[in-house]
Amino acid sequence: MDMVGSPPDRPATEANGLAHRPSSDLDAPAIVIVAYDRPRPLARLLDSLAQIRTPTGDDVQLVISIDDSVPATMEVAHRYDWPFGPKRIIGHKTRLGLRTHVLTCGDLTTEYGSILMLEDDLYTSPDVYRFAQDAATFYGSIDGVAGISTYAYRLDDLLRLTFHPLDDGFDTLFMQMPSSWGQLWTVDQWARFRSWQRSSPPLSPDRLPRQAAKWSPEKSWKRSFLEYVIDTDRYLAFPRASLTSNCGDAGEHFRRATINFTTPLAHGPRNWRFAPWSEHAIRYDAWFEPHPDTIALRWPDFGGSDVTVDLRGSKQPEHIKTSRLLSSRLCPKPDVSFPMLLQPEALNLDLPGQGAFFHLGPSSSFGELPSWKRRRMIEALNGEIGSTVARGILLDRVRRRLKRDWSDWRTE
């Protein structure tokens, strides 16, 4: 069944004062798609959603929100036959932009109780909905959990290094870097964020990772949400096996297509083992670094409240407030050193004195991260591809760039 709605187009700078139900009264989450001018990617996403496994007997509401009511995108939405319940199409009469569009869609939690938000360049596992619904039931009422991701980072979003989190036997962990490639919010989780937006000034850039501080506050909802979780010390629950993949289509944030954010998808029904939210949970901060308490759980002598963890060497001096630092930066006189032999990087703390790649010592004794260490980290985490392959990749990129520039010049 199709339902078409065109709500007033206004900047979504607040939750508009709508009353909402508590998380304990949640229905099945609605699926909300954020779309604009990419009809083919939208059709691909909808085809993948047609394969999802849903709870028996439950209708699943599908909402397709289309910025600027782009005709080709509207046509794809109208022609799509949603097999799991009612379908609603929201055509916005003016151009909102991605940030305002996402915030507007997030406000639909007040209507549906919880939403699984998907941008139009994603592809989903058949189990994405069951994971999202079960995770919402498990984490939805926990104040310290700011939301639920369906995407598992394969690369860290800042340095583009392969990301391998520590394992504890559970199917989830907690991270401060938000995901924009599949996320669920309950009405209470979203309301806390919107309340913070209304009452709190933007964070100073020196409280953010250097790369994230460059994200446009006017265009990036993700920057605002990152500021929120850092400022309030909240985390998002992430799966270890991804339920969504980003196909990397060109759009507002990518001038051209990329494969950097594709990731393997979890397939097959399972009983999810959700990690409890506690001081023993594995947590990663906004720099993709293990929380000092996570380090202290396994290596009591190397973590804790007086240690800043900077294994990837990306934290700036203003981010280091503790007396001791655990880092890959140069340190002439460390208390203890570790090799770079194991992954995740933190596992090298099992090998004190067997190498000198990572160091633990007084924060004031550390210098810069040398280029040779950066190269070694790339090789260790992303793999050695060899000089011949590297040259081939570089030449291929140059050819593509020249071809694109030539085509642009001819059409001017």
N, C-alpha and C positions, 0 to 999 in steps of 0.2 A: 504494500500500500504506500503510495507516495503522499507526502505532505509537503507543501511548499510554503516557506516563510521568508519574509524580508523584514527583519527587525530594523528599527531606526539605526542609521549609521552614525555612531558617536564614538569618540576616542574612549577606549576601555581603560580609563585611568583609575577606576574604582569598581567595586563589586556592585555598584548601583543600589546598594541598600536592600537587596532582595532577601527575604526571609528564606531560611533553608532548613532542611531536615538534618538531624544528627546522623553521624556515620552508622549508628546502630540500626537505623531504619533504611539502609541502602537497598535499592533494588539491583537487578543485574546491571552492570555498568553499560552505559551507552557508548558506542563507537563513534567518535567525532573525527572527521577527516578535514584537514586544513588544505584547501586547494586554491589555485589561482589560474595560471595560464599554461598548464602542462597537461593537456588532455590525455596524451598517450601514457605518461607515468600514472595518472589517476586510473586509467583503465587497467593497467597492470596491477596496481594495488588492489583494486576491486576484484579482479580475478583471483588474487591470492586470498582475499577475505572470503570468497565463496567456498573455500576449502576448510575453513576453521571448524574446530570441534566445539560445540556449545553444550551447556547443560541441558539435559533432556527436559522438554516441556517449557523452557523459558524463552520468551520472545527477547530478541536483542535489537534494541533501537539503533539504527544507523542514521547519522547526521552528516551530510556533506555540505560544508560551508565554503562558498566560492567567493573569493575577493573580486570585487568589481564586476561580478556577474558575467565573466568572460563567456561569450556564446558557445564556443567549441567545448569548453569545460562543462557548461550547463547541459549541453546535449549529451555528453557522456554520462553525467549524473542521472539525467532523466531516463535514458535508455537502459540503465542498469537495473536488473531484476534482483533485488535483495531477498534471499531465500529464508532469512531467519526472523523476520518480523517487520515492523513498520520502517519506512524510509522517509527521511525528511531532508529537503534541500533548502538551504538558506542562501539566497543570492543577495550579496551586499551591493547596494546601488552605487557606491563610490569606492575608490581605491583606499583601502585601509593601510596597506603595508604589512609585512609579516609580523612584526612585533605586536601591533594593535590587533591584528587578526587572531593571533594565538591567545592573547589575553581575553579577547571577546569570546573565543571558543571555551577557554577555561571557565569563564563565568557561567557556562551552561551546567556546571556542577550544581548550581542552585536549583536547576530544573530537574536534573536527572539523578542527583545524589552522588554519582561518581561517573567519570568518563575515562575512556581509553582514547587518547589523542594520537592521531597518526598524520604526519605530513604526506603529501601526495607522491613523494619520491621513494617511499618505503616499500618493502616486500615482507610479507608476514609468514611465520610458521603456522601450520594448522593448529598448534597448541597455544597460540598467543592469547586467545581469549580466556581459556581456562587458567593459564598462569596468572593473568591480570586479575581475574575475579578471585582466585584463591589467595593471591598476595594481598589484595584489598581487604579481604576478610581477616587475614592474619595481622596486617600492619596498620589498617585504616584508623584504629583508635589510639595509636601510639603517638604521643606529642612529638617525640624526637625524630620521627620519620616524616620527612617533608613531602614524599611522593614515592612512586614506584616506577622504575624504568623497565621496559621490555627489551631494551638494547643492551648488549654486553660489549664494552669497549675492547676492540682488538688492538687498536693503537691508542696511545694516550693523546688527548685532544690538544695538547700544547706543543710537545716536542716531536710528535709523530713517531715515537718509539713504540715497539711492541709492548703491550701491557699484559703482564702475567701476575694476577693477584695471588697472595698467599692462600693456601687451601686449608679448610678446617672440616671438610666432610659435608658441609651444607651446600644447598643449591643457590644461596644468595649471600651477598655481602653488602656493606654499606659504604657509600661514596658521597663526597660533597660536590664533585663536578656533575652538574645536571646533564641529563640526556635530552636531546631534542629530536630523537629518532625513535619515538615510541615511549609514551609515558602515561601513567594513570594517576589521577588525583581523586580523592574523595572530597566531598563538599567541605568538610572541616579542614583538610589539608590546604585546599585552595583558599579558603576564607582566611586562614592564618597568614598566608603569603600576601593576599590583597590588603589585609589590615596593616601588615608591616609596610607595604608600599605607600599607603596613605599617610602613615605616621612617622616614617623614618626617612632622613635624607639619604641620597646615594652615598655609597661607601667611598672613602678616599681610594684612589687608584693604588696606593702603596699597600693596601690590604688585599689586593688581588694578585694572582699570578701575572707576571709581566705581559704575557701574550693576551690574557683575558682582559687586561686593562685597556687594550687597543680595540676591543669590540665596541661598536657604536652604541651608546646608551639609547639613542633614538631609534635604532633598528633592531637591536638584539634583546628579545625577552629573556634569553638564556643568561645574559649578563646580569639582569635584574634578579633573576632567581638565584644565581650564584652569590650575589651580594647578600641576599636574604639568608641563605643557609650558612654562609660564613658568619654573618652578624649575629645570628640566633643559635649557632652551633647545632644545626640540624643536619641530617643526612638523608639520602635517598637509598631505597633498597634496590639492588641491582641483581639480575640473574647472572650466573656464571656461564650458562649457555644461552646465546642470544635467541630471542623470539621474533626480532625484527632485524632487517638488514637495510642499509641505506644504499640505494642504487646509484647515487652520485650524479643525478641529472643536473644540467645547468639550471640555475635559478637565481634567486635574489642574492645568495651568499657565494655562489660558485659561477664564475663567468663561463666556465666550460666543464664538461663532464669529468668526473674523477672516480677512481675505483678505490680510493684510500679508505673508505668507510664501509665497504662491504664486509660481511662477517658470516661465518658458518651459522646455520640455523638449527636449533634443536627440533628434532622430529620424534614422534612416538609418545604415546600417553605415559604418564608417570605420576607417582605420588611425590609432590615437591617437598623437600626437606628445607623449610624456611628457617634461617638462622634467627634465633631469639635476639631481640634488642636488649643488650646488656653491656656491662663493662668488659665482658669477655668476647664481644662480637668483633670480627675483623672489620676495621674501618680504614678508609683511605681519604686523605684530605684533598683539597682543590688542586693540588699540584701532582696528583696521582702518587703520592707518597704515603706509606703506612703511618697511621697515627702512632705517636710515641707509646701510648698505652698498648697498642697492638704489638709493637716490638717488645715491650716489657713482659707481656704474657708468656712469650717463648724464651726471650733472652733478658732476664731481669737486670743484668748488669749493663745493658746497652740501650735501654729505653727509659721511659718515665717522664714525669713532668718537667725535669730540668734538661731535656734533650730535644733539639729540633732535628727532624729527619729530613735529609736532603740527598738521598742516594743518587738521584739523577742530576744533581748539581744545578738546578734551575732557580732556586730561591735566592732572592736578593738580600743584601744586608738588612734592609728594613723589615724583612720577614723573619729574621732570626732574633728572638727575644730571650733565649735561654742561655745558660752558662756553658752548655756543652752542645756540640754539633756532631751529627753522624752524616758524613757526606763523601762524595767522590772528589771534591775539590782538593787541591794541594794542601798538605799539612806537614810542615817540617818536623814537628815533634809531637806526634799523636800519642794518646794513651794506649791505643791498640789499633792494629790495622787488619784488613781482611782482603782476600783475593776477589777477582771477578771470574768465578768458575761455575756458579750455579744460578738457576732461575727458579722463582723470582729473585731479584737482586738481594732481598733481605735474607735469603737462605745462606748467603755467604757469611753471615754472622755465626754460622756453625763452625767456621774455620778461622778462628782468630790466630794471628801470627803466621798464617800460611800464604801471605801475599800482601801487597801494599797498594790496592786500588781504592778501597774504601777506608776511611779513617774515623775514629771517634776521639775527640779531644776538646780542649777549650775553644769556644766559638771564635775568640779573638785571634787564634793561631792559624786560621784557615785563609788561603788565598783564592785565586780564581780557578776555574775548571780549565785545564790546558786542552788544546785542540786534539792532542793525541789521545787523551782520555775520552773525549767526545767521540772520536772515530772508533775507538775500541768498544765503547758502549753500543754504538750503532751496529758494529759487527756482531757483538755478543747477543744483542736482543733481536735485531732484524735479519741477521744472517750474513755470512760472507758470500757475495755473489760473484766475486772474481773480476779482474780488470777487464777481460774481454767482454763479459756481459755488461759491465758498467759502461764501457765505451759505446756498446751497441744501444743501450737505453738512452744515453746522452744524445747520440746521433739521431735516434728516432724522434726524440723530443725536439731537437733543432729542426728536423725536416717538417714536423707537424706545425711548429711555430712559423717557419718560413712560408709554408703552404697557406696557413690561415692568414698571415699578414698580407700575402700576395692577393688572396681572395678579397680581403677587406679593401685593399688599395684599388682593385679593379671595379669595386661597386661604389666607390666614392664619387 
